[in-house]
Amino acid sequence: MAKGRIEIDPNRCKGCLLCIDECKFNEIAISKQINHFGYNIVDFLNKGKCTACKLCAIVCPDAAIEVIKIIEE
């Protein structure tokens, strides 16, 4: 199974939480961090379950999520 991780641009995230609902592995959660617009952003939990499926990035209306596929040898 593929492994992955995501990076969230805190200046683009508006805390809509669509990515949290879409993640089947509960790897994304609301953060206490607030961006410069005053939104609570989301955080990648990095529990090792991310498969780089990209669903979180697809549903993000602000293109705040970058999915990185980890290639294991």
C-alpha positions in Angstrom: 0.0 0.0 0.0 1.3 3.5 -0.8 2.3 5.8 1.9 1.9 9.6 1.9 1.8 12.8 3.8 0.3 16.2 3.3 1.4 19.7 3.7 -1.1 22.4 4.5 -0.5 26.0 3.5 -1.7 27.9 6.6 -2.3 31.1 4.6 -4.7 29.4 2.2 -6.6 27.2 4.6 -9.8 28.7 5.9 -10.8 25.9 8.2 -13.8 24.6 6.1 -13.1 21.1 7.4 -14.0 19.4 4.1 -10.7 17.6 4.1 -11.4 16.2 7.6 -14.7 14.6 6.4 -13.0 13.2 3.3 -10.0 11.5 5.0 -10.9 7.8 5.5 -8.0 7.3 7.9 -8.6 10.3 10.3 -5.2 11.8 9.5 -6.5 15.4 9.4 -7.8 17.3 12.4 -8.7 20.9 13.3 -5.8 22.7 14.8 -5.5 25.4 17.5 -3.3 27.3 15.1 -4.9 30.4 13.7 -3.8 31.9 10.4 -3.4 35.6 9.5 -7.1 35.7 8.4 -8.2 34.5 11.8 -9.2 31.0 10.7 -8.5 27.8 12.7 -6.6 25.8 10.2 -6.3 22.0 9.9 -3.3 19.9 10.8 -1.9 16.6 9.4 -1.6 14.1 12.3 0.9 11.9 10.6 -0.2 8.6 12.2 1.3 6.6 9.3 -2.1 5.8 7.7 -2.1 8.3 4.8 -2.1 6.5 1.4 -1.7 9.7 -0.7 -5.1 9.2 -2.2 -5.4 12.9 -2.8 -9.1 13.1 -1.8 -8.4 15.8 0.8 -6.6 18.0 -1.9 -9.4 17.4 -4.4 -12.1 18.7 -2.0 -10.1 21.6 -0.7 -11.7 24.7 -2.3 -8.6 26.9 -1.6 -5.9 24.5 -2.9 -4.3 24.6 0.5 -3.2 20.9 0.6 -0.3 19.4 -1.2 -0.1 15.6 -1.2 3.3 14.0 -1.1 3.6 10.3 -2.0 6.4 8.5 -0.1 8.2 5.9 -2.2 9.4 3.0 -0.1 12.2 0.7 -1.3 
